Amino acid sequence: MRTTKVIAFSVPPEFENDIQKHAKAEHRTISEYIREAVRQYMTLRDFEQTRKNVAKRIKRRGLKTSDVKSALSEARKRA
């Protein structure tokens, strides 16, 4: 039984060539290369969403970015 799912998508020919070139340079299959790219994209999106949520909380509490940076710096010194 197969442990993966096949997802098909289309790209312009030039983009396909770039994908193949980069995958080959990293000694990966195209599937491995695309999986890693999607994984990194999703991680970045999650990070950005977290950053936005934290920024909203900071703003609601009337804090400034410099306040948060100072608090983090102090906490790191104590750790």
mmCIF file of the N, C-alpha and C atoms, coordinates in Angstrom:
data_MODEL
# 
_entry.id   MODEL 
# 
loop_
_atom_site.group_PDB 
_atom_site.id 
_atom_site.type_symbol 
_atom_site.label_atom_id 
_atom_site.label_alt_id 
_atom_site.label_comp_id 
_atom_site.label_asym_id 
_atom_site.label_entity_id 
_atom_site.label_seq_id 
_atom_site.pdbx_PDB_ins_code 
_atom_site.Cartn_x 
_atom_site.Cartn_y 
_atom_site.Cartn_z 
_atom_site.occupancy 
_atom_site.B_iso_or_equiv 
_atom_site.pdbx_formal_charge 
_atom_site.auth_seq_id 
_atom_site.auth_comp_id 
_atom_site.auth_asym_id 
_atom_site.auth_atom_id 
_atom_site.pdbx_PDB_model_num 
ATOM 1   N N  . MET A 1 1  ? 0.840  -1.186 0.000   1.00 0.00 ? 1  MET A N  1 
ATOM 2   C CA . MET A 1 1  ? 0.000  0.000  0.000   1.00 0.00 ? 1  MET A CA 1 
ATOM 3   C C  . MET A 1 1  ? 0.880  1.243  0.000   1.00 0.00 ? 1  MET A C  1 
ATOM 4   N N  . ARG A 1 2  ? 0.497  2.209  -0.763  1.00 0.00 ? 2  ARG A N  1 
ATOM 5   C CA . ARG A 1 2  ? 1.249  3.450  -0.897  1.00 0.00 ? 2  ARG A CA 1 
ATOM 6   C C  . ARG A 1 2  ? 1.108  4.316  0.357   1.00 0.00 ? 2  ARG A C  1 
ATOM 7   N N  . THR A 1 3  ? 2.207  4.891  0.800   1.00 0.00 ? 3  THR A N  1 
ATOM 8   C CA . THR A 1 3  ? 2.184  5.739  2.002   1.00 0.00 ? 3  THR A CA 1 
ATOM 9   C C  . THR A 1 3  ? 2.195  7.220  1.664   1.00 0.00 ? 3  THR A C  1 
ATOM 10  N N  . THR A 1 4  ? 2.130  7.545  0.390   1.00 0.00 ? 4  THR A N  1 
ATOM 11  C CA . THR A 1 4  ? 2.095  8.945  -0.030  1.00 0.00 ? 4  THR A CA 1 
ATOM 12  C C  . THR A 1 4  ? 0.924  9.167  -0.964  1.00 0.00 ? 4  THR A C  1 
ATOM 13  N N  . LYS A 1 5  ? 0.561  10.421 -1.134  1.00 0.00 ? 5  LYS A N  1 
ATOM 14  C CA . LYS A 1 5  ? -0.486 10.819 -2.078  1.00 0.00 ? 5  LYS A CA 1 
ATOM 15  C C  . LYS A 1 5  ? 0.168  11.586 -3.219  1.00 0.00 ? 5  LYS A C  1 
ATOM 16  N N  . VAL A 1 6  ? -0.356 11.422 -4.395  1.00 0.00 ? 6  VAL A N  1 
ATOM 17  C CA . VAL A 1 6  ? 0.141  12.152 -5.552  1.00 0.00 ? 6  VAL A CA 1 
ATOM 18  C C  . VAL A 1 6  ? -0.722 13.397 -5.733  1.00 0.00 ? 6  VAL A C  1 
ATOM 19  N N  . ILE A 1 7  ? -0.062 14.537 -5.817  1.00 0.00 ? 7  ILE A N  1 
ATOM 20  C CA . ILE A 1 7  ? -0.743 15.803 -6.085  1.00 0.00 ? 7  ILE A CA 1 
ATOM 21  C C  . ILE A 1 7  ? -0.142 16.360 -7.367  1.00 0.00 ? 7  ILE A C  1 
ATOM 22  N N  . ALA A 1 8  ? -0.986 16.632 -8.315  1.00 0.00 ? 8  ALA A N  1 
ATOM 23  C CA . ALA A 1 8  ? -0.496 17.177 -9.587  1.00 0.00 ? 8  ALA A CA 1 
ATOM 24  C C  . ALA A 1 8  ? -0.797 18.669 -9.652  1.00 0.00 ? 8  ALA A C  1 
ATOM 25  N N  . PHE A 1 9  ? 0.135  19.430 -10.199 1.00 0.00 ? 9  PHE A N  1 
ATOM 26  C CA . PHE A 1 9  ? -0.085 20.847 -10.422 1.00 0.00 ? 9  PHE A CA 1 
ATOM 27  C C  . PHE A 1 9  ? 0.707  21.254 -11.646 1.00 0.00 ? 9  PHE A C  1 
ATOM 28  N N  . SER A 1 10 ? 0.331  22.383 -12.207 1.00 0.00 ? 10 SER A N  1 
ATOM 29  C CA . SER A 1 10 ? 0.989  22.810 -13.441 1.00 0.00 ? 10 SER A CA 1 
ATOM 30  C C  . SER A 1 10 ? 1.859  24.028 -13.185 1.00 0.00 ? 10 SER A C  1 
ATOM 31  N N  . VAL A 1 11 ? 2.937  24.109 -13.950 1.00 0.00 ? 11 VAL A N  1 
ATOM 32  C CA . VAL A 1 11 ? 3.855  25.248 -13.893 1.00 0.00 ? 11 VAL A CA 1 
ATOM 33  C C  . VAL A 1 11 ? 4.281  25.576 -15.326 1.00 0.00 ? 11 VAL A C  1 
ATOM 34  N N  . PRO A 1 12 ? 4.660  26.812 -15.558 1.00 0.00 ? 12 PRO A N  1 
ATOM 35  C CA . PRO A 1 12 ? 5.190  27.153 -16.887 1.00 0.00 ? 12 PRO A CA 1 
ATOM 36  C C  . PRO A 1 12 ? 6.489  26.370 -17.146 1.00 0.00 ? 12 PRO A C  1 
ATOM 37  N N  . PRO A 1 13 ? 6.797  26.098 -18.398 1.00 0.00 ? 13 PRO A N  1 
ATOM 38  C CA . PRO A 1 13 ? 7.998  25.313 -18.722 1.00 0.00 ? 13 PRO A CA 1 
ATOM 39  C C  . PRO A 1 13 ? 9.293  25.871 -18.113 1.00 0.00 ? 13 PRO A C  1 
ATOM 40  N N  . GLU A 1 14 ? 9.425  27.191 -18.082 1.00 0.00 ? 14 GLU A N  1 
ATOM 41  C CA . GLU A 1 14 ? 10.654 27.783 -17.535 1.00 0.00 ? 14 GLU A CA 1 
ATOM 42  C C  . GLU A 1 14 ? 10.776 27.467 -16.036 1.00 0.00 ? 14 GLU A C  1 
ATOM 43  N N  . PHE A 1 15 ? 9.638  27.489 -15.353 1.00 0.00 ? 15 PHE A N  1 
ATOM 44  C CA . PHE A 1 15 ? 9.635  27.209 -13.920 1.00 0.00 ? 15 PHE A CA 1 
ATOM 45  C C  . PHE A 1 15 ? 9.981  25.745 -13.682 1.00 0.00 ? 15 PHE A C  1 
ATOM 46  N N  . GLU A 1 16 ? 9.480  24.878 -14.519 1.00 0.00 ? 16 GLU A N  1 
ATOM 47  C CA . GLU A 1 16 ? 9.820  23.456 -14.407 1.00 0.00 ? 16 GLU A CA 1 
ATOM 48  C C  . GLU A 1 16 ? 11.328 23.271 -14.562 1.00 0.00 ? 16 GLU A C  1 
ATOM 49  N N  . ASN A 1 17 ? 11.911 23.958 -15.524 1.00 0.00 ? 17 ASN A N  1 
ATOM 50  C CA . ASN A 1 17 ? 13.355 23.851 -15.726 1.00 0.00 ? 17 ASN A CA 1 
ATOM 51  C C  . ASN A 1 17 ? 14.114 24.317 -14.493 1.00 0.00 ? 17 ASN A C  1 
ATOM 52  N N  . ASP A 1 18 ? 13.671 25.423 -13.886 1.00 0.00 ? 18 ASP A N  1 
ATOM 53  C CA . ASP A 1 18 ? 14.309 25.923 -12.663 1.00 0.00 ? 18 ASP A CA 1 
ATOM 54  C C  . ASP A 1 18 ? 14.188 24.920 -11.529 1.00 0.00 ? 18 ASP A C  1 
ATOM 55  N N  . ILE A 1 19 ? 13.005 24.333 -11.372 1.00 0.00 ? 19 ILE A N  1 
ATOM 56  C CA . ILE A 1 19 ? 12.789 23.335 -10.316 1.00 0.00 ? 19 ILE A CA 1 
ATOM 57  C C  . ILE A 1 19 ? 13.734 22.155 -10.525 1.00 0.00 ? 19 ILE A C  1 
ATOM 58  N N  . GLN A 1 20 ? 13.797 21.658 -11.742 1.00 0.00 ? 20 GLN A N  1 
ATOM 59  C CA . GLN A 1 20 ? 14.675 20.525 -12.034 1.00 0.00 ? 20 GLN A CA 1 
ATOM 60  C C  . GLN A 1 20 ? 16.137 20.867 -11.753 1.00 0.00 ? 20 GLN A C  1 
ATOM 61  N N  . LYS A 1 21 ? 16.555 22.050 -12.162 1.00 0.00 ? 21 LYS A N  1 
ATOM 62  C CA . LYS A 1 21 ? 17.940 22.483 -11.967 1.00 0.00 ? 21 LYS A CA 1 
ATOM 63  C C  . LYS A 1 21 ? 18.276 22.560 -10.473 1.00 0.00 ? 21 LYS A C  1 
ATOM 64  N N  . HIS A 1 22 ? 17.389 23.187 -9.690  1.00 0.00 ? 22 HIS A N  1 
ATOM 65  C CA . HIS A 1 22 ? 17.640 23.318 -8.257  1.00 0.00 ? 22 HIS A CA 1 
ATOM 66  C C  . HIS A 1 22 ? 17.596 21.970 -7.541  1.00 0.00 ? 22 HIS A C  1 
ATOM 67  N N  . ALA A 1 23 ? 16.647 21.131 -7.906  1.00 0.00 ? 23 ALA A N  1 
ATOM 68  C CA . ALA A 1 23 ? 16.554 19.805 -7.290  1.00 0.00 ? 23 ALA A CA 1 
ATOM 69  C C  . ALA A 1 23 ? 17.822 18.999 -7.575  1.00 0.00 ? 23 ALA A C  1 
ATOM 70  N N  . LYS A 1 24 ? 18.272 19.064 -8.807  1.00 0.00 ? 24 LYS A N  1 
ATOM 71  C CA . LYS A 1 24 ? 19.483 18.336 -9.185  1.00 0.00 ? 24 LYS A CA 1 
ATOM 72  C C  . LYS A 1 24 ? 20.701 18.862 -8.426  1.00 0.00 ? 24 LYS A C  1 
ATOM 73  N N  . ALA A 1 25 ? 20.800 20.177 -8.282  1.00 0.00 ? 25 ALA A N  1 
ATOM 74  C CA . ALA A 1 25 ? 21.924 20.782 -7.570  1.00 0.00 ? 25 ALA A CA 1 
ATOM 75  C C  . ALA A 1 25 ? 21.962 20.342 -6.106  1.00 0.00 ? 25 ALA A C  1 
ATOM 76  N N  . GLU A 1 26 ? 20.786 20.051 -5.541  1.00 0.00 ? 26 GLU A N  1 
ATOM 77  C CA . GLU A 1 26 ? 20.703 19.605 -4.146  1.00 0.00 ? 26 GLU A CA 1 
ATOM 78  C C  . GLU A 1 26 ? 20.655 18.082 -4.025  1.00 0.00 ? 26 GLU A C  1 
ATOM 79  N N  . HIS A 1 27 ? 20.823 17.403 -5.143  1.00 0.00 ? 27 HIS A N  1 
ATOM 80  C CA . HIS A 1 27 ? 20.796 15.933 -5.174  1.00 0.00 ? 27 HIS A CA 1 
ATOM 81  C C  . HIS A 1 27 ? 19.503 15.396 -4.574  1.00 0.00 ? 27 HIS A C  1 
ATOM 82  N N  . ARG A 1 28 ? 18.396 15.987 -4.999  1.00 0.00 ? 28 ARG A N  1 
ATOM 83  C CA . ARG A 1 28 ? 17.078 15.583 -4.536  1.00 0.00 ? 28 ARG A CA 1 
ATOM 84  C C  . ARG A 1 28 ? 16.198 15.258 -5.732  1.00 0.00 ? 28 ARG A C  1 
ATOM 85  N N  . THR A 1 29 ? 15.166 14.473 -5.466  1.00 0.00 ? 29 THR A N  1 
ATOM 86  C CA . THR A 1 29 ? 14.157 14.285 -6.506  1.00 0.00 ? 29 THR A CA 1 
ATOM 87  C C  . THR A 1 29 ? 13.301 15.543 -6.540  1.00 0.00 ? 29 THR A C  1 
ATOM 88  N N  . ILE A 1 30 ? 12.564 15.707 -7.614  1.00 0.00 ? 30 ILE A N  1 
ATOM 89  C CA . ILE A 1 30 ? 11.667 16.856 -7.703  1.00 0.00 ? 30 ILE A CA 1 
ATOM 90  C C  . ILE A 1 30 ? 10.640 16.790 -6.569  1.00 0.00 ? 30 ILE A C  1 
ATOM 91  N N  . SER A 1 31 ? 10.142 15.606 -6.272  1.00 0.00 ? 31 SER A N  1 
ATOM 92  C CA . SER A 1 31 ? 9.170  15.467 -5.181  1.00 0.00 ? 31 SER A CA 1 
ATOM 93  C C  . SER A 1 31 ? 9.765  15.907 -3.845  1.00 0.00 ? 31 SER A C  1 
ATOM 94  N N  . GLU A 1 32 ? 10.990 15.486 -3.560  1.00 0.00 ? 32 GLU A N  1 
ATOM 95  C CA . GLU A 1 32 ? 11.642 15.901 -2.309  1.00 0.00 ? 32 GLU A CA 1 
ATOM 96  C C  . GLU A 1 32 ? 11.821 17.410 -2.273  1.00 0.00 ? 32 GLU A C  1 
ATOM 97  N N  . TYR A 1 33 ? 12.241 17.961 -3.388  1.00 0.00 ? 33 TYR A N  1 
ATOM 98  C CA . TYR A 1 33 ? 12.471 19.405 -3.475  1.00 0.00 ? 33 TYR A CA 1 
ATOM 99  C C  . TYR A 1 33 ? 11.174 20.181 -3.240  1.00 0.00 ? 33 TYR A C  1 
ATOM 100 N N  . ILE A 1 34 ? 10.099 19.765 -3.894  1.00 0.00 ? 34 ILE A N  1 
ATOM 101 C CA . ILE A 1 34 ? 8.802  20.445 -3.750  1.00 0.00 ? 34 ILE A CA 1 
ATOM 102 C C  . ILE A 1 34 ? 8.266  20.268 -2.334  1.00 0.00 ? 34 ILE A C  1 
ATOM 103 N N  . ARG A 1 35 ? 8.389  19.062 -1.764  1.00 0.00 ? 35 ARG A N  1 
ATOM 104 C CA . ARG A 1 35 ? 7.921  18.842 -0.384  1.00 0.00 ? 35 ARG A CA 1 
ATOM 105 C C  . ARG A 1 35 ? 8.618  19.794 0.578   1.00 0.00 ? 35 ARG A C  1 
ATOM 106 N N  . GLU A 1 36 ? 9.938  19.931 0.438   1.00 0.00 ? 36 GLU A N  1 
ATOM 107 C CA . GLU A 1 36 ? 10.691 20.819 1.316   1.00 0.00 ? 36 GLU A CA 1 
ATOM 108 C C  . GLU A 1 36 ? 10.275 22.281 1.109   1.00 0.00 ? 36 GLU A C  1 
ATOM 109 N N  . ALA A 1 37 ? 10.066 22.674 -0.131  1.00 0.00 ? 37 ALA A N  1 
ATOM 110 C CA . ALA A 1 37 ? 9.649  24.048 -0.420  1.00 0.00 ? 37 ALA A CA 1 
ATOM 111 C C  . ALA A 1 37 ? 8.287  24.337 0.221   1.00 0.00 ? 37 ALA A C  1 
ATOM 112 N N  . VAL A 1 38 ? 7.371  23.405 0.109   1.00 0.00 ? 38 VAL A N  1 
ATOM 113 C CA . VAL A 1 38 ? 6.037  23.585 0.693   1.00 0.00 ? 38 VAL A CA 1 
ATOM 114 C C  . VAL A 1 38 ? 6.136  23.607 2.215   1.00 0.00 ? 38 VAL A C  1 
ATOM 115 N N  . ARG A 1 39 ? 6.956  22.725 2.776   1.00 0.00 ? 39 ARG A N  1 
ATOM 116 C CA . ARG A 1 39 ? 7.160  22.684 4.237   1.00 0.00 ? 39 ARG A CA 1 
ATOM 117 C C  . ARG A 1 39 ? 7.684  24.035 4.735   1.00 0.00 ? 39 ARG A C  1 
ATOM 118 N N  . GLN A 1 40 ? 8.677  24.566 4.055   1.00 0.00 ? 40 GLN A N  1 
ATOM 119 C CA . GLN A 1 40 ? 9.244  25.861 4.453   1.00 0.00 ? 40 GLN A CA 1 
ATOM 120 C C  . GLN A 1 40 ? 8.225  26.984 4.292   1.00 0.00 ? 40 GLN A C  1 
ATOM 121 N N  . TYR A 1 41 ? 7.449  26.943 3.241   1.00 0.00 ? 41 TYR A N  1 
ATOM 122 C CA . TYR A 1 41 ? 6.423  27.954 3.014   1.00 0.00 ? 41 TYR A CA 1 
ATOM 123 C C  . TYR A 1 41 ? 5.395  27.932 4.146   1.00 0.00 ? 41 TYR A C  1 
ATOM 124 N N  . MET A 1 42 ? 4.934  26.734 4.505   1.00 0.00 ? 42 MET A N  1 
ATOM 125 C CA . MET A 1 42 ? 3.937  26.623 5.566   1.00 0.00 ? 42 MET A CA 1 
ATOM 126 C C  . MET A 1 42 ? 4.509  27.071 6.911   1.00 0.00 ? 42 MET A C  1 
ATOM 127 N N  . THR A 1 43 ? 5.762  26.741 7.174   1.00 0.00 ? 43 THR A N  1 
ATOM 128 C CA . THR A 1 43 ? 6.407  27.184 8.411   1.00 0.00 ? 43 THR A CA 1 
ATOM 129 C C  . THR A 1 43 ? 6.488  28.701 8.458   1.00 0.00 ? 43 THR A C  1 
ATOM 130 N N  . LEU A 1 44 ? 6.862  29.297 7.348   1.00 0.00 ? 44 LEU A N  1 
ATOM 131 C CA . LEU A 1 44 ? 6.945  30.754 7.266   1.00 0.00 ? 44 LEU A CA 1 
ATOM 132 C C  . LEU A 1 44 ? 5.579  31.395 7.489   1.00 0.00 ? 44 LEU A C  1 
ATOM 133 N N  . ARG A 1 45 ? 4.548  30.838 6.890   1.00 0.00 ? 45 ARG A N  1 
ATOM 134 C CA . ARG A 1 45 ? 3.184  31.363 7.069   1.00 0.00 ? 45 ARG A CA 1 
ATOM 135 C C  . ARG A 1 45 ? 2.750  31.247 8.527   1.00 0.00 ? 45 ARG A C  1 
ATOM 136 N N  . ASP A 1 46 ? 3.039  30.108 9.164   1.00 0.00 ? 46 ASP A N  1 
ATOM 137 C CA . ASP A 1 46 ? 2.704  29.927 10.580  1.00 0.00 ? 46 ASP A CA 1 
ATOM 138 C C  . ASP A 1 46 ? 3.440  30.949 11.437  1.00 0.00 ? 46 ASP A C  1 
ATOM 139 N N  . PHE A 1 47 ? 4.720  31.155 11.147  1.00 0.00 ? 47 PHE A N  1 
ATOM 140 C CA . PHE A 1 47 ? 5.519  32.128 11.898  1.00 0.00 ? 47 PHE A CA 1 
ATOM 141 C C  . PHE A 1 47 ? 4.935  33.527 11.731  1.00 0.00 ? 47 PHE A C  1 
ATOM 142 N N  . GLU A 1 48 ? 4.593  33.890 10.507  1.00 0.00 ? 48 GLU A N  1 
ATOM 143 C CA . GLU A 1 48 ? 4.040  35.213 10.233  1.00 0.00 ? 48 GLU A CA 1 
ATOM 144 C C  . GLU A 1 48 ? 2.706  35.408 10.952  1.00 0.00 ? 48 GLU A C  1 
ATOM 145 N N  . GLN A 1 49 ? 1.877  34.377 10.973  1.00 0.00 ? 49 GLN A N  1 
ATOM 146 C CA . GLN A 1 49 ? 0.599  34.475 11.676  1.00 0.00 ? 49 GLN A CA 1 
ATOM 147 C C  . GLN A 1 49 ? 0.822  34.652 13.176  1.00 0.00 ? 49 GLN A C  1 
ATOM 148 N N  . THR A 1 50 ? 1.779  33.924 13.727  1.00 0.00 ? 50 THR A N  1 
ATOM 149 C CA . THR A 1 50 ? 2.113  34.067 15.142  1.00 0.00 ? 50 THR A CA 1 
ATOM 150 C C  . THR A 1 50 ? 2.616  35.476 15.423  1.00 0.00 ? 50 THR A C  1 
ATOM 151 N N  . ARG A 1 51 ? 3.475  35.996 14.554  1.00 0.00 ? 51 ARG A N  1 
ATOM 152 C CA . ARG A 1 51 ? 3.999  37.345 14.722  1.00 0.00 ? 51 ARG A CA 1 
ATOM 153 C C  . ARG A 1 51 ? 2.873  38.372 14.729  1.00 0.00 ? 51 ARG A C  1 
ATOM 154 N N  . LYS A 1 52 ? 1.911  38.212 13.832  1.00 0.00 ? 52 LYS A N  1 
ATOM 155 C CA . LYS A 1 52 ? 0.774  39.129 13.785  1.00 0.00 ? 52 LYS A CA 1 
ATOM 156 C C  . LYS A 1 52 ? -0.060 39.048 15.060  1.00 0.00 ? 52 LYS A C  1 
ATOM 157 N N  . ASN A 1 53 ? -0.285 37.830 15.542  1.00 0.00 ? 53 ASN A N  1 
ATOM 158 C CA . ASN A 1 53 ? -1.062 37.653 16.771  1.00 0.00 ? 53 ASN A CA 1 
ATOM 159 C C  . ASN A 1 53 ? -0.362 38.304 17.961  1.00 0.00 ? 53 ASN A C  1 
ATOM 160 N N  . VAL A 1 54 ? 0.936  38.131 18.058  1.00 0.00 ? 54 VAL A N  1 
ATOM 161 C CA . VAL A 1 54 ? 1.700  38.729 19.151  1.00 0.00 ? 54 VAL A CA 1 
ATOM 162 C C  . VAL A 1 54 ? 1.668  40.256 19.032  1.00 0.00 ? 54 VAL A C  1 
ATOM 163 N N  . ALA A 1 55 ? 1.802  40.764 17.829  1.00 0.00 ? 55 ALA A N  1 
ATOM 164 C CA . ALA A 1 55 ? 1.764  42.217 17.617  1.00 0.00 ? 55 ALA A CA 1 
ATOM 165 C C  . ALA A 1 55 ? 0.419  42.789 18.065  1.00 0.00 ? 55 ALA A C  1 
ATOM 166 N N  . LYS A 1 56 ? -0.677 42.084 17.790  1.00 0.00 ? 56 LYS A N  1 
ATOM 167 C CA . LYS A 1 56 ? -2.003 42.536 18.228  1.00 0.00 ? 56 LYS A CA 1 
ATOM 168 C C  . LYS A 1 56 ? -2.084 42.569 19.750  1.00 0.00 ? 56 LYS A C  1 
ATOM 169 N N  . ARG A 1 57 ? -1.567 41.526 20.391  1.00 0.00 ? 57 ARG A N  1 
ATOM 170 C CA . ARG A 1 57 ? -1.600 41.467 21.860  1.00 0.00 ? 57 ARG A CA 1 
ATOM 171 C C  . ARG A 1 57 ? -0.775 42.596 22.470  1.00 0.00 ? 57 ARG A C  1 
ATOM 172 N N  . ILE A 1 58 ? 0.381  42.839 21.876  1.00 0.00 ? 58 ILE A N  1 
ATOM 173 C CA . ILE A 1 58 ? 1.255  43.919 22.370  1.00 0.00 ? 58 ILE A CA 1 
ATOM 174 C C  . ILE A 1 58 ? 0.528  45.257 22.258  1.00 0.00 ? 58 ILE A C  1 
ATOM 175 N N  . LYS A 1 59 ? -0.104 45.476 21.118  1.00 0.00 ? 59 LYS A N  1 
ATOM 176 C CA . LYS A 1 59 ? -0.808 46.736 20.886  1.00 0.00 ? 59 LYS A CA 1 
ATOM 177 C C  . LYS A 1 59 ? -1.973 46.890 21.861  1.00 0.00 ? 59 LYS A C  1 
ATOM 178 N N  . ARG A 1 60 ? -2.743 45.799 22.081  1.00 0.00 ? 60 ARG A N  1 
ATOM 179 C CA . ARG A 1 60 ? -3.880 45.848 23.004  1.00 0.00 ? 60 ARG A CA 1 
ATOM 180 C C  . ARG A 1 60 ? -3.452 46.208 24.422  1.00 0.00 ? 60 ARG A C  1 
ATOM 181 N N  . ARG A 1 61 ? -2.266 45.774 24.793  1.00 0.00 ? 61 ARG A N  1 
ATOM 182 C CA . ARG A 1 61 ? -1.779 46.043 26.148  1.00 0.00 ? 61 ARG A CA 1 
ATOM 183 C C  . ARG A 1 61 ? -1.066 47.392 26.261  1.00 0.00 ? 61 ARG A C  1 
ATOM 184 N N  . GLY A 1 62 ? -1.000 48.096 25.151  1.00 0.00 ? 62 GLY A N  1 
ATOM 185 C CA . GLY A 1 62 ? -0.407 49.420 25.171  1.00 0.00 ? 62 GLY A CA 1 
ATOM 186 C C  . GLY A 1 62 ? 1.109  49.422 25.263  1.00 0.00 ? 62 GLY A C  1 
ATOM 187 N N  . LEU A 1 63 ? 1.717  48.318 24.870  1.00 0.00 ? 63 LEU A N  1 
ATOM 188 C CA . LEU A 1 63 ? 3.177  48.222 24.922  1.00 0.00 ? 63 LEU A CA 1 
ATOM 189 C C  . LEU A 1 63 ? 3.779  48.672 23.601  1.00 0.00 ? 63 LEU A C  1 
ATOM 190 N N  . LYS A 1 64 ? 5.058  48.995 23.659  1.00 0.00 ? 64 LYS A N  1 
ATOM 191 C CA . LYS A 1 64 ? 5.807  49.323 22.447  1.00 0.00 ? 64 LYS A CA 1 
ATOM 192 C C  . LYS A 1 64 ? 6.760  48.169 22.163  1.00 0.00 ? 64 LYS A C  1 
ATOM 193 N N  . THR A 1 65 ? 7.193  48.073 20.915  1.00 0.00 ? 65 THR A N  1 
ATOM 194 C CA . THR A 1 65 ? 8.138  47.034 20.526  1.00 0.00 ? 65 THR A CA 1 
ATOM 195 C C  . THR A 1 65 ? 9.395  47.092 21.394  1.00 0.00 ? 65 THR A C  1 
ATOM 196 N N  . SER A 1 66 ? 9.835  48.303 21.691  1.00 0.00 ? 66 SER A N  1 
ATOM 197 C CA . SER A 1 66 ? 11.041 48.445 22.510  1.00 0.00 ? 66 SER A CA 1 
ATOM 198 C C  . SER A 1 66 ? 10.841 47.869 23.914  1.00 0.00 ? 66 SER A C  1 
ATOM 199 N N  . ASP A 1 67 ? 9.606  47.964 24.447  1.00 0.00 ? 67 ASP A N  1 
ATOM 200 C CA . ASP A 1 67 ? 9.305  47.377 25.759  1.00 0.00 ? 67 ASP A CA 1 
ATOM 201 C C  . ASP A 1 67 ? 9.485  45.858 25.716  1.00 0.00 ? 67 ASP A C  1 
ATOM 202 N N  . VAL A 1 68 ? 8.991  45.261 24.655  1.00 0.00 ? 68 VAL A N  1 
ATOM 203 C CA . VAL A 1 68 ? 9.063  43.808 24.508  1.00 0.00 ? 68 VAL A CA 1 
ATOM 204 C C  . VAL A 1 68 ? 10.515 43.379 24.318  1.00 0.00 ? 68 VAL A C  1 
ATOM 205 N N  . LYS A 1 69 ? 11.252 44.107 23.495  1.00 0.00 ? 69 LYS A N  1 
ATOM 206 C CA . LYS A 1 69 ? 12.663 43.778 23.277  1.00 0.00 ? 69 LYS A CA 1 
ATOM 207 C C  . LYS A 1 69 ? 13.449 43.863 24.575  1.00 0.00 ? 69 LYS A C  1 
ATOM 208 N N  . SER A 1 70 ? 13.180 44.888 25.363  1.00 0.00 ? 70 SER A N  1 
ATOM 209 C CA . SER A 1 70 ? 13.867 45.035 26.649  1.00 0.00 ? 70 SER A CA 1 
ATOM 210 C C  . SER A 1 70 ? 13.528 43.882 27.585  1.00 0.00 ? 70 SER A C  1 
ATOM 211 N N  . ALA A 1 71 ? 12.269 43.503 27.655  1.00 0.00 ? 71 ALA A N  1 
ATOM 212 C CA . ALA A 1 71 ? 11.838 42.403 28.520  1.00 0.00 ? 71 ALA A CA 1 
ATOM 213 C C  . ALA A 1 71 ? 12.482 41.090 28.069  1.00 0.00 ? 71 ALA A C  1 
ATOM 214 N N  . LEU A 1 72 ? 12.548 40.859 26.771  1.00 0.00 ? 72 LEU A N  1 
ATOM 215 C CA . LEU A 1 72 ? 13.164 39.631 26.262  1.00 0.00 ? 72 LEU A CA 1 
ATOM 216 C C  . LEU A 1 72 ? 14.666 39.617 26.583  1.00 0.00 ? 72 LEU A C  1 
ATOM 217 N N  . SER A 1 73 ? 15.291 40.753 26.413  1.00 0.00 ? 73 SER A N  1 
ATOM 218 C CA . SER A 1 73 ? 16.720 40.851 26.699  1.00 0.00 ? 73 SER A CA 1 
ATOM 219 C C  . SER A 1 73 ? 17.001 40.535 28.172  1.00 0.00 ? 73 SER A C  1 
ATOM 220 N N  . GLU A 1 74 ? 16.194 41.084 29.059  1.00 0.00 ? 74 GLU A N  1 
ATOM 221 C CA . GLU A 1 74 ? 16.336 40.819 30.498  1.00 0.00 ? 74 GLU A CA 1 
ATOM 222 C C  . GLU A 1 74 ? 16.102 39.351 30.817  1.00 0.00 ? 74 GLU A C  1 
ATOM 223 N N  . ALA A 1 75 ? 15.079 38.764 30.207  1.00 0.00 ? 75 ALA A N  1 
ATOM 224 C CA . ALA A 1 75 ? 14.769 37.352 30.451  1.00 0.00 ? 75 ALA A CA 1 
ATOM 225 C C  . ALA A 1 75 ? 15.911 36.455 29.974  1.00 0.00 ? 75 ALA A C  1 
ATOM 226 N N  . ARG A 1 76 ? 16.515 36.801 28.844  1.00 0.00 ? 76 ARG A N  1 
ATOM 227 C CA . ARG A 1 76 ? 17.626 36.005 28.328  1.00 0.00 ? 76 ARG A CA 1 
ATOM 228 C C  . ARG A 1 76 ? 18.844 36.094 29.233  1.00 0.00 ? 76 ARG A C  1 
ATOM 229 N N  . LYS A 1 77 ? 19.057 37.245 29.828  1.00 0.00 ? 77 LYS A N  1 
ATOM 230 C CA . LYS A 1 77 ? 20.191 37.409 30.741  1.00 0.00 ? 77 LYS A CA 1 
ATOM 231 C C  . LYS A 1 77 ? 20.030 36.526 31.971  1.00 0.00 ? 77 LYS A C  1 
ATOM 232 N N  . ARG A 1 78 ? 18.778 36.375 32.429  1.00 0.00 ? 78 ARG A N  1 
ATOM 233 C CA . ARG A 1 78 ? 18.511 35.571 33.621  1.00 0.00 ? 78 ARG A CA 1 
ATOM 234 C C  . ARG A 1 78 ? 18.530 34.080 33.339  1.00 0.00 ? 78 ARG A C  1 
ATOM 235 N N  . ALA A 1 79 ? 18.385 33.714 32.091  1.00 0.00 ? 79 ALA A N  1 
ATOM 236 C CA . ALA A 1 79 ? 18.290 32.266 31.728  1.00 0.00 ? 79 ALA A CA 1 
ATOM 237 C C  . ALA A 1 79 ? 19.640 31.600 31.709  1.00 0.00 ? 79 ALA A C  1 
# 
